[in-house]
Amino acid sequence: MILVTGGTGLVGSHLLLNLLKAGKKVRALHRKNSDLTAVEHVFNYYTSAEEAKSLFQQIEWFEADITNVPQLNKAFENIKYVYHCAALVSFDPADDKKLRKINIEGTANIVNLCIAFKIKKLCYVSSVAALGKNLKTKEINERSMWSPEDDHSDYAISKYGAEIETWRGTQEGVPTVIVKPGIIIGPGFWKEGTGQIFSRINKGMKYHFPKSAGFVGVNDVVNVMLELMQAEIENEDYILVSENLSFKTVFDLTATELNKPKPQKDLKKWMLWLGWFFQKIGGFFGAKRSITKNTVNTLFQHTFYTNQKIKKHIEFEFTPMKKVIAETAKCYKKDNS
């Protein structure tokens, strides 16, 4: 049996669909208040309502928190393979302790149980945020060294710490593959993550910013994960990026697919600093923060990643982001028609 953590998220829900369609027996972890219906909703994008319901009912849902070891012990019974997709994504400084507990301690718990239960193979979903800079070339690769002196977000630090725990597992006998996706685009979660791009463009987004980054489609991420788990590859890590694009390009492509105006105004650095100032004040009264000093700096940087390692090892060809955005926009319009 296969265990999937983070099954109610963007990557996890798409992974579950592919595993079930392949006839695999799957146990999926979920927290107490998770919205399981969101998973079946994702299934409906790719198959008939009848088949989506049938596949969804085949999931063995298991209520557990990855920071709760006794719960996890029961979840690991009869498990042979593990896909660890669960993580907290937040750029609010107030979530620093939560990020470390969920992303680092939670991953350590998963790794420890993989060791204890002699799991045949583990696939961990990390992030390009856990990579360092490459001082010799413009492109960042898997060997770009992490430097603690660089300006990292709390989220990036937590994902790097989680990778350290995962590599520790390889030293203790757990065959592992780590994938490091760029910014993942895919349907089903319009109020969080990159799904908000489609929601905001649809409402009329005015501003764009110059940052360039690596983007990838969710189905490409899942397909690579499945191939790596089936291949005789272990203890390797891979950057998963289809294209390095500016956010302006992504916004423009999204606007075109949604038949909405493209954002025309340049976001200025002083605007972000002003937003940071007011959010910092609001933070004293418990308000959530999304703008930090790190955010202000990184939104005006250009970061480029190479995907040559994964393309070489399994001869994988990524879906162009124009097509990924078009397919995601089609799902968005279906949900909001």
N, C-alpha and C positions, 0 to 999 in steps of 0.2 A: 504494500500500500504506500501511497505518496502523501506526504504532509506538505501543505501550503500554508505559510503564515502570510498575513496581509491579504487574504483572499477577497476582502471587500473593497480593495483599492483598485486603481486604474490598471496596474500591471497584473495584480493578483486575479482580478475578475477575468481578464483576457486569457491568462494562463489556465485558469480553471476550465474555461470553455474548450481550449485546445486539448487539454488532458482528457477531458470527458469525451470529446469527439473521437479521440484515439482509443477509447475503451478502457482507460485507466481507472483504477479505484482510488478515490481521492478523499482525504480528510482535510478539512479547511478550518483553521482557527478563526474565531471571531470574538470580539469583546462584547460585553453584556449589552451595550446599547447600539451595536452596529446595525446598519440598515442592509439586511440581507436581500431585500427586494431590488436594490441597486444592481446586484450581480445578475439576477434574472433579466433585468432591463437591458444590461449590456449584451446578454446572450441574444436578445431579440433583434439587435442590429444585424446579426450575421446568420440568422436562421429563422424558421417560422415560429410563431408563438407557441404552437403545440410542441415542437421539438425543444424549444428553449425551456419550456416548463418541465419536460421529461428529463432533460439533461440536468437542470437545476435540482430536481428531486433526487438525483443520484449522488449529490454531494453529502458526505457525512460531516455535518457541521459540529464543531466542538468548541464550546465556550471556554476560553482560556486567555490569560494575559501573559505575554512573553516575559514579564517581570515576576511572574508567580511560578516558582519552580515546582511545587506540588501539583498544580494544574497541568503543567507541561509534561510531567512524568507520565501522567495518564494519557496525554495526547500522543506520546511517542510509542505507545504499545503497538506492536506489529507493523511499525513503519520501517521501510527500507531506503526511501529516497526523500530528501527534504529540499523544498524551494523556500528560501527565507526572503520574503518580500516586504515584511512588516517594518515600518519605520515611521517616526514622527518627522514631518517636514514643517519647520517653523523658523522664521527669522526675527522673532520677537525675543529680545534679550531676557525677558522675564521667563522664557521657556528653557533657559540654559540647563537647569537641573533635570527637567523632563527629557530633554534631548539626550543627555548623557545616560539617564536611567533606561530609557526605552531603546535607544539606538546602540549604546555600548553595552550596558549591563544585560539588556534583553538579548542581544546577539551572543554575548558570552554564555548565557543560559542555553540558547539553542545549540551552540557549539559543544558545550559540556554534555548535553544529552545526546548529541550525535556521537560523541566519543563513547558514552556509557552504553548506548544501545547499538553500537557498532553499525552505524548507518553506512550504506554502500557508497553514497555520494551526496554531497551538499552543493546547492547552487545559491550563492548569496548575491542579492541585488544591492550593489553599492551605488556610487555616483561619481561623475567626473569631478565633483566638488572635493573629493578625497585625494585628488591628484595635486602634485606640486607644479611649479613653473619649470619651463625648459629654457635655461639661459643661453643654450647654444643655438637653438633653432626657434622659429616662430611657432611651430606646431608642438603641442603637448602630446606625449605618448605615454605608454604604460610605465615607463621607467623614469618619468619626470619626477625628480625627488621632492618630497614634501619638506618644507622648512617651517619650523615652529615660529620663526621670526617674521614670516609673511603675515599679511592681514587676512586672516581666515574668519569666516562666519562661525557662530556656534554650531550651526548645522554641519558645516564642512568638518569641523573638529570632531563632531560626534560620529560622522561616517568614517573618518580616518581611524578613529579609535575602534570602531566596529570591525574595520578591516584587519586591524592588528589582532583582534580576538579570533577572527576567521582564519588568519594565517597560522595562529597558534594551534588551531584544530588540525591543520595539515601536518604539523609536527608531531601530533599525537594520534596519527593514523586515519584521519578523515579525508578521503579524496574530495577535492573541492574545486569548483570553478567560480570565479567572481566576475560579474558583469558590471561595467561602470557606464550606465547610460548618460547621455547628455540630457537636454530638456525634452521630456517625452510628450508627444502630441497624440491624443486619441480621444474617443468619445465616451460619454457617460457621466462625467462629473463636472457639470458646468458651473458649479458654485465654488470650486476649489482648484488649486493648481493651474495648469495651462488651460483648463476648460474655461476659466474666467476670461481668457483672451477672446473667445467666441462670444461670450455673454456681453462683454464690454464693447466689442466692435459692433455687435448687433444694436446696442443701445446708443451708439454714437461716440466713439472714442476720438478725442481731439488731438492728443499728444502722442508723439513717438520719441524714442531715444536711440542714440547711435550704437549701443552695445551690440557686438557680434558674439555668437556662442554656437555650440554644437547642438543640433536638433536631431531627433529620431522619432520614428513612428512606434507606437506601443506594440503593434503586431510584429514589427521587426525585432524588438526587444525579446518578446516571448518566443519567437521562432528560433532566435539564437540560443536562448536558454535551453529549449528543448533539444536542439542539435548538440549542444555541448554536453548535456547530461547523457545523451546516447552515444557520444563519441568516446574513443579511448584517450580522452584528454583529461588531465587532472592537475591541480595545483597551478593553475594559470589564471591570469586576469586579463580582461578585454574591455577596451573602450568601445562603446556602441554609439556611434554618431553617423548619421546619414550625410548631413551637410553642415558646413559652418555658414551661418546666415546672420544678417543683422536683424534685430527685432523689427525694424521698419519694414524689411522685406516680408517677414512673417505676418505682420499686421496688414500690409497691403494685400498679400495673397488671401488672407482671411476675409478682408473686406470685399474683395472681388467675388469670392465664392458666396458670400452672404448678401451680395448686391447692396452693400452699404458704402457710404463715403469713406475714403481712406483718411487716416489721421494725417493732418497737414502741418501741425505746429510742432516745433522742436522743443522738447523738454529741456529746460535750462538747469544747470547745476544749482543755482541760487534757489530755484523753486524747491528742489529736493532738500536743501539745507533748511529752508523755511518749514517744510513739512516735518523734517526731523526734529526741529526745535519744538513745534507744537505737539508732536506725538510724544516727545520726551516729557513735556509737561503733563500731558494726559496720562502718561505711564505712571505718574505718581498717584493718580486716582484710580488705577486699575484698568485703564484703557489698553487695548491690544496695540502693539506697535509692529509696523511692517517696514519702516524706514530706519536704518541704522547708519552709522558712519561708514561701515563696510558697504552698505547698499549704495550710498551716494558715490563712493569711489568706483565700485565695480560696474555701475550702470553706464559708465562712460569709457569702459575698457573694451578691447577687442581680444577675444580668446579663440584660438583655433586648435582643433584636435585632429589627430590622424586615426583612421580606422583600418590601417593596413594590416595590423596583426590578425584581427578576426577574419578579414577577407582572405588572408593567406592561409590560415589554419583550417578553416572550413569552407573556403571559397564562397563566402556569403555575399550577396548583392543587396544593398539597401534600397528601399523604396524611395524615390525622389520626394522631397518634402512638399512639393507642389501637389502631388497626388495624395499624400497623407492628409494635407490640409483640406483638400477638396472632399475626400471621403469623410473626414471628421465634420466638416461643415454640412454635409448632406445629412448626417445623423442629427446634428444640432437643429437643422430646419425641420426634420421629422418630429423632433420633440417639441418644437415651438411653433408648429403650424396652426 
